[in-house]
Amino acid sequence: MNPADSDEGTPVSVKIRERVRAARKRFHANDNIADFIEPGELERLLDEVTEKMQGVLDSLVIDTAHDHNTADTARRVAKMYLNEVFKGRYVKGPTVTEFPNAEHLNELMIVGPITVRSACSHHFCPVIGKVWIGVLPNERTNVIGLSKYARLAEWIMGRPQIQEEAIIQLADLIQDKTSPDGLAIVMEATHYCMAWRGVKDMDSKMINSVMRGVFLKDPNLRREFLSLIPR
């Protein structure tokens, strides 16, 4: 029997999960698993998620057969999760061209505010906010285009996230791509798990930061960065 035939009825999510486990890798909500998805499998995963989302609607006792507003909701939600809000889990990172620091730039550079959109891992409610990135390069630092910082942030945030973990992931990624003397990231966001449910507080925000290298060691540089963020 052809091995491909033997697992013909196996859900594609199971196949992907088995590959991840065989590689002894994580597949937490905020992990990227693109390396374990084969060509054509995202389309099949979309069909699988659609079917299971239809089951959720049925269990919520919503008559999708006769309600024109929800007739295609299962497919729409599946597309939203896989192709939009959680896309950062299923596709490889954006191509980032790195250039040598030919002019030996070594002054503070700040990029932001970058608007970011994510969803909390606890309730899958939206997290909408802004990110500021401060970089202190050195002569060995790789230089990347300003738009690439936004692309990297979008890729990291396009997964179910916890804000504290999200900016650490973003910092790790930028550190790996550019190797600066110092890196600082501040994120301010509204969490709809607080605004839409629970305490239903529309005004509260969460602000957190990551400081690395000279930003961590030099309080004057840290103050300069924070003072230049227009909030």
Residue frames relative to the residue before (quaternion, step in Angstrom):
aa qw qx qy qz dx dy dz
M 1.0000 0.0000 0.0000 0.0000 0.00 0.00 0.00
N 0.4862 -0.6470 0.5075 0.2957 3.55 -1.02 0.84
P 0.5070 -0.6655 0.4468 0.3169 3.65 -0.77 0.96
A 0.6164 0.5543 -0.3516 0.4348 3.58 1.09 -0.66
D 0.6563 0.5096 -0.3130 0.4601 3.57 1.13 -0.69
S 0.6336 0.5806 -0.3351 0.3862 3.57 1.04 -0.79
D 0.7722 0.2925 -0.1851 0.5328 3.60 1.10 -0.57
E 0.2338 0.8153 -0.5004 0.1737 3.55 1.23 0.50
G 0.7417 0.4064 -0.2332 0.4800 3.58 1.00 -0.74
T 0.4881 0.6651 -0.4355 0.3602 3.61 1.25 0.04
P 0.4873 -0.6595 0.4775 0.3156 3.62 -0.80 0.92
V 0.5537 -0.6345 0.4206 0.3375 3.55 -0.99 0.82
S 0.5973 0.5672 -0.3724 0.4277 3.61 1.07 -0.61
V 0.6299 0.5280 -0.3297 0.4645 3.58 1.07 -0.73
K 0.6460 0.5227 -0.3199 0.4550 3.60 0.95 -0.84
I 0.6588 0.4990 -0.3071 0.4719 3.57 0.94 -0.90
R 0.6518 0.5241 -0.3104 0.4518 3.57 0.93 -0.93
E 0.6525 0.5171 -0.3193 0.4527 3.60 0.97 -0.84
R 0.6342 0.5211 -0.3357 0.4620 3.61 1.02 -0.74
V 0.6440 0.5194 -0.3229 0.4596 3.58 0.95 -0.87
R 0.6810 0.4874 -0.2912 0.4626 3.57 0.87 -0.93
A 0.6326 0.5348 -0.3351 0.4488 3.58 1.02 -0.76
A 0.6927 0.4441 -0.2638 0.5033 3.57 1.15 -0.64
R 0.3866 -0.7471 0.4508 0.2986 3.58 1.36 0.02
K 0.4285 0.6748 -0.4733 0.3702 3.53 0.98 0.95
R 0.5260 -0.6111 0.4881 0.3341 3.54 -1.32 0.35
F 0.0622 -0.7568 0.6394 0.1203 3.51 -1.33 0.24
H 0.0866 0.8055 -0.5695 0.1393 3.53 0.82 1.12
A 0.7196 -0.4638 0.2947 0.4245 3.56 -1.27 0.35
N 0.7768 0.3392 -0.1925 0.4943 3.61 0.96 -0.79
D 0.4800 0.6391 -0.4555 0.3919 3.60 1.19 0.51
N 0.3672 -0.6861 0.5756 0.2511 3.54 -1.24 0.51
I 0.1093 -0.8216 0.5590 0.0219 3.59 -0.79 1.03
A 0.2528 0.8206 -0.4855 0.1643 3.58 1.25 0.38
D 0.6282 0.5672 -0.3430 0.4075 3.61 1.03 -0.71
F 0.7246 0.4331 -0.2366 0.4810 3.59 1.20 -0.42
I 0.5937 0.5392 -0.3632 0.4742 3.58 1.30 0.20
E 0.2710 -0.7859 0.5398 0.1324 3.56 -0.69 1.11
P 0.6801 -0.4942 0.3363 0.4243 3.61 -1.19 0.46
G 0.7983 0.2771 -0.2314 0.4820 3.57 -0.94 0.95
E 0.5958 0.6159 -0.3668 0.3621 3.59 1.17 -0.39
L 0.5792 0.5774 -0.3966 0.4170 3.61 1.09 -0.47
E 0.6300 0.5250 -0.3336 0.4649 3.57 1.05 -0.74
R 0.6682 0.4806 -0.2978 0.4835 3.58 1.01 -0.81
L 0.6170 0.5298 -0.3425 0.4704 3.57 1.10 -0.67
L 0.6036 0.5556 -0.3460 0.4553 3.58 1.09 -0.71
D 0.6478 0.5044 -0.3152 0.4760 3.58 0.98 -0.83
E 0.6602 0.5176 -0.3091 0.4480 3.57 0.96 -0.86
V 0.6686 0.4865 -0.3003 0.4755 3.59 0.92 -0.92
T 0.6038 0.5574 -0.3536 0.4468 3.60 1.04 -0.73
E 0.6676 0.5055 -0.2980 0.4583 3.56 0.89 -0.97
K 0.7023 0.4566 -0.2794 0.4692 3.59 0.88 -0.87
M 0.6206 0.5218 -0.3460 0.4720 3.59 1.10 -0.61
Q 0.5932 0.5428 -0.3609 0.4724 3.57 1.12 -0.60
G 0.6272 0.5340 -0.3284 0.4623 3.56 1.07 -0.73
V 0.6190 0.5308 -0.3370 0.4706 3.59 1.07 -0.72
L 0.6610 0.5016 -0.3059 0.4668 3.58 0.92 -0.89
D 0.6320 0.5232 -0.3298 0.4671 3.57 1.02 -0.79
S 0.6818 0.4866 -0.2873 0.4646 3.58 0.97 -0.85
L 0.6415 0.4865 -0.3191 0.5000 3.57 1.25 -0.40
V 0.4059 -0.7421 0.4367 0.3063 3.57 1.39 0.11
I 0.3698 0.6824 -0.5243 0.3503 3.54 0.82 1.12
D 0.3373 -0.7719 0.5127 0.1658 3.57 -0.64 1.16
T 0.0897 -0.8411 0.5328 0.0269 3.56 0.25 1.27
A 0.5711 0.6031 -0.3804 0.4067 3.59 1.22 -0.32
H 0.8002 0.2631 -0.1254 0.5242 3.59 1.08 -0.69
D 0.6245 0.5075 -0.3358 0.4896 3.59 1.27 -0.20
H 0.3375 -0.7846 0.4813 0.1968 3.57 -0.30 1.25
N 0.6107 0.5749 -0.3559 0.4122 3.61 1.14 -0.50
T 0.7868 0.3030 -0.1537 0.5153 3.59 1.07 -0.64
A 0.3374 0.7824 -0.4764 0.2168 3.59 1.26 0.13
D 0.7952 0.2278 -0.1125 0.5505 3.60 1.01 -0.80
T 0.3130 0.7944 -0.4803 0.2007 3.58 1.24 0.28
A 0.6236 0.5560 -0.3544 0.4199 3.61 0.91 -0.83
R 0.6842 0.4702 -0.2846 0.4793 3.60 0.92 -0.89
R 0.6416 0.5319 -0.3237 0.4479 3.57 0.97 -0.85
V 0.6694 0.4912 -0.3000 0.4696 3.57 0.93 -0.90
A 0.6309 0.5311 -0.3330 0.4573 3.59 0.98 -0.82
K 0.6576 0.4983 -0.3046 0.4760 3.60 0.95 -0.87
M 0.6333 0.5432 -0.3326 0.4396 3.56 0.99 -0.85
Y 0.6941 0.4767 -0.2846 0.4582 3.57 0.85 -0.95
L 0.7589 0.4141 -0.2293 0.4472 3.60 0.70 -1.04
N 0.7950 0.3528 -0.1613 0.4664 3.59 0.89 -0.94
E 0.7742 0.3162 -0.1715 0.5208 3.58 1.22 -0.32
V 0.8521 0.2395 -0.1546 0.4389 3.58 -0.15 -1.26
F 0.7652 0.2784 -0.1866 0.5497 3.63 1.12 -0.51
K 0.2617 0.8128 -0.4876 0.1820 3.57 1.25 0.37
G 0.6139 0.5927 -0.3367 0.3981 3.57 1.11 -0.69
R 0.5969 0.5472 -0.3657 0.4589 3.59 1.27 -0.16
Y 0.8051 0.3861 -0.1280 0.4318 3.53 0.97 -0.95
V 0.7227 0.3528 -0.2502 0.5391 3.61 1.21 -0.11
K 0.5657 -0.5936 0.4495 0.3545 3.54 -1.19 0.55
G 0.6528 -0.5480 0.3653 0.3744 3.55 -1.21 0.52
P 0.6154 -0.5622 0.3954 0.3858 3.57 -1.19 0.49
T 0.5264 -0.6129 0.4849 0.3349 3.54 -1.17 0.61
V 0.0449 -0.8023 0.5949 -0.0181 3.56 -0.72 1.07
T 0.2303 -0.7751 0.5771 0.1151 3.56 -0.52 1.21
E 0.1622 -0.7971 0.5786 0.0598 3.56 -0.75 1.08
F 0.1504 -0.7854 0.5980 0.0542 3.54 -0.99 0.95
P 0.5223 -0.6170 0.4688 0.3561 3.62 -1.07 0.60
N 0.5080 -0.6375 0.4934 0.3035 3.56 -1.20 0.61
A 0.1214 -0.8617 0.4902 0.0499 3.56 0.52 1.27
E 0.7268 0.4173 -0.2368 0.4915 3.61 1.05 -0.72
H 0.4046 -0.7454 0.4469 0.2846 3.59 1.32 0.14
L 0.1076 0.8183 -0.5512 0.1223 3.55 0.92 0.96
N 0.0519 0.8147 -0.5746 0.0579 3.56 -0.92 0.89
E 0.5066 0.6233 -0.4277 0.4147 3.57 1.20 0.60
L 0.6475 -0.5400 0.3826 0.3779 3.53 -1.23 0.56
M 0.0488 -0.7694 0.6369 0.0080 3.55 -0.98 0.94
I 0.0984 -0.7946 0.5984 0.0284 3.58 -0.92 0.94
V 0.1146 -0.7664 0.6306 0.0433 3.56 -0.98 0.95
G 0.5636 0.5961 -0.4380 0.3676 3.57 -0.83 0.95
P 0.5577 -0.0749 -0.7984 -0.2144 1.44 -2.45 0.31
I 0.2577 -0.7259 0.6199 0.1495 3.54 -1.08 0.87
T 0.3286 -0.7420 0.5480 0.2028 3.59 -0.67 1.05
V 0.0496 -0.8021 0.5951 -0.0074 3.56 -0.82 1.03
R 0.1412 -0.7705 0.6196 0.0500 3.52 -1.19 0.71
S 0.0966 0.7837 -0.6058 0.0981 3.53 -0.85 0.98
A 0.3084 -0.7023 0.5876 0.2578 3.55 -1.27 -0.44
C 0.4708 -0.6768 0.4751 0.3075 3.57 -0.94 0.82
S 0.5372 -0.6552 0.4380 0.3006 3.54 -1.06 0.81
H 0.6378 0.5783 -0.3258 0.3907 3.58 1.14 -0.56
H 0.8353 0.1170 -0.0229 0.5368 3.58 0.88 -0.95
F 0.3879 -0.7231 0.4705 0.3245 3.61 1.32 -0.11
C 0.3858 0.6871 -0.5105 0.3441 3.58 1.07 0.75
P 0.6101 -0.5896 0.3739 0.3747 3.61 -1.07 0.62
V 0.1170 -0.7090 0.6892 0.0927 3.49 -1.35 0.60
I 0.0016 0.8108 -0.5820 0.0621 3.57 -0.49 1.21
G 0.2359 0.7989 -0.5241 0.1772 3.57 -0.71 0.98
K 0.4402 -0.6593 0.5415 0.2800 3.48 -1.36 -0.37
V 0.1824 -0.7728 0.6028 0.0788 3.54 -1.18 0.70
W 0.1215 -0.7463 0.6498 0.0780 3.53 -1.14 0.79
I 0.1276 -0.7956 0.5911 0.0354 3.56 -0.92 0.96
G 0.0988 -0.7864 0.6085 0.0382 3.55 -0.85 1.03
V 0.0578 -0.8018 0.5947 -0.0121 3.56 -0.87 0.98
L 0.1035 -0.7429 0.6567 0.0783 3.55 -1.02 0.86
P 0.1874 -0.8293 0.5180 0.0944 3.59 -0.16 1.27
N 0.1869 -0.7236 0.6383 0.1847 3.51 -1.37 0.04
E 0.7282 -0.4484 0.2727 0.4407 3.59 -1.22 0.08
R 0.6856 0.4566 -0.2894 0.4876 3.59 1.22 -0.33
T 0.4810 0.6925 -0.4229 0.3320 3.57 1.31 -0.18
N 0.3710 -0.6822 0.5770 0.2529 3.55 -1.07 0.73
V 0.2918 -0.7512 0.5720 0.1528 3.55 -1.00 0.87
I 0.0555 -0.7831 0.6189 0.0266 3.58 -0.93 0.92
G 0.6246 -0.5589 0.3951 0.3760 3.58 -1.20 0.54
L 0.6177 -0.5762 0.3850 0.3717 3.57 -1.10 0.68
S 0.6526 0.5289 -0.3264 0.4334 3.60 0.95 -0.81
K 0.5934 0.5959 -0.3678 0.3969 3.58 1.16 -0.54
Y 0.5754 0.5658 -0.3877 0.4454 3.59 1.12 -0.52
A 0.6558 0.4980 -0.3058 0.4778 3.57 1.01 -0.81
R 0.6375 0.5264 -0.3274 0.4574 3.59 1.01 -0.78
L 0.6605 0.4974 -0.3075 0.4709 3.58 0.94 -0.85
A 0.6439 0.5146 -0.3199 0.4671 3.58 0.99 -0.83
E 0.6454 0.5249 -0.3199 0.4534 3.58 0.95 -0.86
W 0.6619 0.5133 -0.3051 0.4532 3.60 0.97 -0.85
I 0.6738 0.4792 -0.2935 0.4799 3.58 0.96 -0.83
M 0.7177 0.4525 -0.2597 0.4612 3.60 0.90 -0.88
G 0.6065 0.5801 -0.3537 0.4130 3.60 1.19 -0.37
R 0.5897 0.4855 -0.3842 0.5187 3.56 0.88 1.06
P 0.5715 -0.5167 0.4526 0.4490 3.61 -1.16 0.18
Q 0.0167 -0.8486 0.5238 -0.0726 3.56 -0.54 1.17
I 0.2433 -0.6421 0.6875 0.2365 3.46 -1.48 0.17
Q 0.5448 -0.6768 0.3681 0.3312 3.57 -0.63 1.10
E 0.6453 0.5408 -0.3293 0.4274 3.58 0.94 -0.86
E 0.6957 0.4527 -0.2666 0.4899 3.57 1.05 -0.80
A 0.6098 0.5962 -0.3533 0.3845 3.57 1.04 -0.78
I 0.7307 0.4180 -0.2798 0.4616 3.60 0.78 -0.90
I 0.5622 0.5523 -0.4000 0.4678 3.59 1.20 -0.30
Q 0.6323 0.5173 -0.3247 0.4765 3.59 1.00 -0.83
L 0.6619 0.5030 -0.3051 0.4645 3.57 0.95 -0.90
A 0.6450 0.5179 -0.3187 0.4629 3.58 0.98 -0.84
D 0.6369 0.5266 -0.3286 0.4573 3.60 0.95 -0.85
L 0.6673 0.5162 -0.2962 0.4477 3.56 0.95 -0.93
I 0.6889 0.4673 -0.2842 0.4757 3.59 0.84 -0.95
Q 0.6129 0.5472 -0.3389 0.4585 3.58 1.04 -0.78
D 0.6723 0.5000 -0.2891 0.4632 3.56 0.95 -0.91
K 0.6983 0.4848 -0.2764 0.4484 3.58 0.97 -0.85
T 0.8330 0.2776 -0.0969 0.4687 3.60 0.91 -0.88
S 0.1737 -0.8277 0.5129 0.1470 3.63 1.16 -0.56
P 0.1682 0.8073 -0.5498 0.1329 3.65 0.64 1.01
D 0.6183 -0.5075 0.4291 0.4195 3.56 -1.32 0.09
G 0.8110 0.0172 0.0167 0.5845 3.55 1.08 -0.70
L 0.0575 -0.7808 0.6220 0.0115 3.54 -1.14 0.71
A 0.0053 0.7876 -0.6151 0.0358 3.57 -0.92 0.98
I 0.0138 -0.7846 0.6198 -0.0119 3.56 -0.95 0.89
V 0.0474 -0.7613 0.6463 0.0226 3.55 -1.03 0.89
M 0.0609 -0.7872 0.6134 0.0168 3.56 -0.96 0.90
E 0.0553 -0.7624 0.6446 0.0125 3.53 -1.04 0.90
A 0.1061 0.8307 -0.5316 0.1264 3.59 -0.60 1.08
T 0.3619 -0.6671 0.6068 0.2363 3.49 -1.36 0.48
H 0.1958 -0.7833 0.5844 0.0811 3.54 -0.89 1.01
Y 0.3120 -0.7961 0.4908 0.1671 3.55 -0.48 1.19
C 0.4943 0.5991 -0.4559 0.4346 3.57 1.26 0.10
M 0.6727 0.4078 -0.2919 0.5440 3.58 1.32 -0.19
A 0.7156 0.4722 -0.2557 0.4467 3.57 1.02 -0.78
W 0.7471 0.4135 -0.1929 0.4834 3.57 1.06 -0.83
R 0.7788 0.1397 -0.0426 0.6100 3.54 1.21 -0.66
G 0.7211 0.4506 -0.2877 0.4408 3.56 -1.24 -0.22
V 0.8368 -0.1034 0.0999 0.5283 3.59 -0.76 -1.06
K 0.2541 -0.8106 0.4898 0.1963 3.61 1.28 -0.36
D 0.3071 0.7390 -0.5212 0.2965 3.52 0.92 1.00
M 0.2549 -0.8186 0.5013 0.1164 3.58 -0.36 1.25
D 0.7079 0.5099 -0.2600 0.4139 3.59 1.15 -0.50
S 0.6022 0.5919 -0.3760 0.3818 3.60 1.10 -0.48
K 0.0967 -0.7702 0.6291 0.0397 3.54 -1.18 0.73
M 0.3101 -0.7096 0.5912 0.2251 3.51 -1.29 0.32
I 0.0670 -0.7791 0.6232 0.0132 3.56 -0.93 0.95
N 0.1500 0.7791 -0.6026 0.0862 3.57 -0.87 0.90
S 0.2169 -0.7951 0.5614 0.0743 3.54 -1.23 0.43
V 0.1775 -0.7150 0.6608 0.1436 3.48 -1.42 0.34
M 0.0510 -0.7853 0.6170 0.0028 3.57 -0.87 0.98
R 0.0124 0.8121 -0.5816 0.0460 3.56 -0.82 1.00
G 0.8095 0.2552 -0.1961 0.4909 3.52 -1.25 0.51
V 0.8498 -0.1194 0.0888 0.5057 3.57 -0.96 -0.88
F 0.5649 0.5832 -0.3978 0.4273 3.61 1.15 -0.42
L 0.6650 0.4906 -0.2916 0.4817 3.54 1.13 -0.66
K 0.7335 0.4420 -0.2270 0.4638 3.58 1.04 -0.81
D 0.7681 0.3491 -0.1731 0.5082 3.59 1.03 -0.77
P 0.2980 -0.7891 0.5068 0.1780 3.64 -0.26 1.19
N 0.6163 0.5522 -0.3559 0.4342 3.62 1.08 -0.60
L 0.6517 0.4910 -0.3111 0.4872 3.58 0.99 -0.81
R 0.6346 0.5329 -0.3229 0.4572 3.56 1.00 -0.81
R 0.6590 0.4971 -0.3036 0.4758 3.59 0.97 -0.85
E 0.6242 0.5407 -0.3400 0.4499 3.59 1.02 -0.79
F 0.6520 0.5145 -0.3101 0.4627 3.57 0.92 -0.93
L 0.7034 0.4710 -0.2764 0.4549 3.59 0.77 -1.02
S 0.6626 0.5125 -0.3146 0.4465 3.59 1.03 -0.70
L 0.6882 0.4857 -0.2795 0.4608 3.58 1.16 -0.54
I 0.5380 0.5955 -0.4158 0.4278 3.59 1.27 -0.05
P 0.2850 -0.7803 0.5308 0.1677 3.62 -0.54 1.12
R 0.1388 0.7893 -0.5804 0.1446 3.57 -0.27 1.25
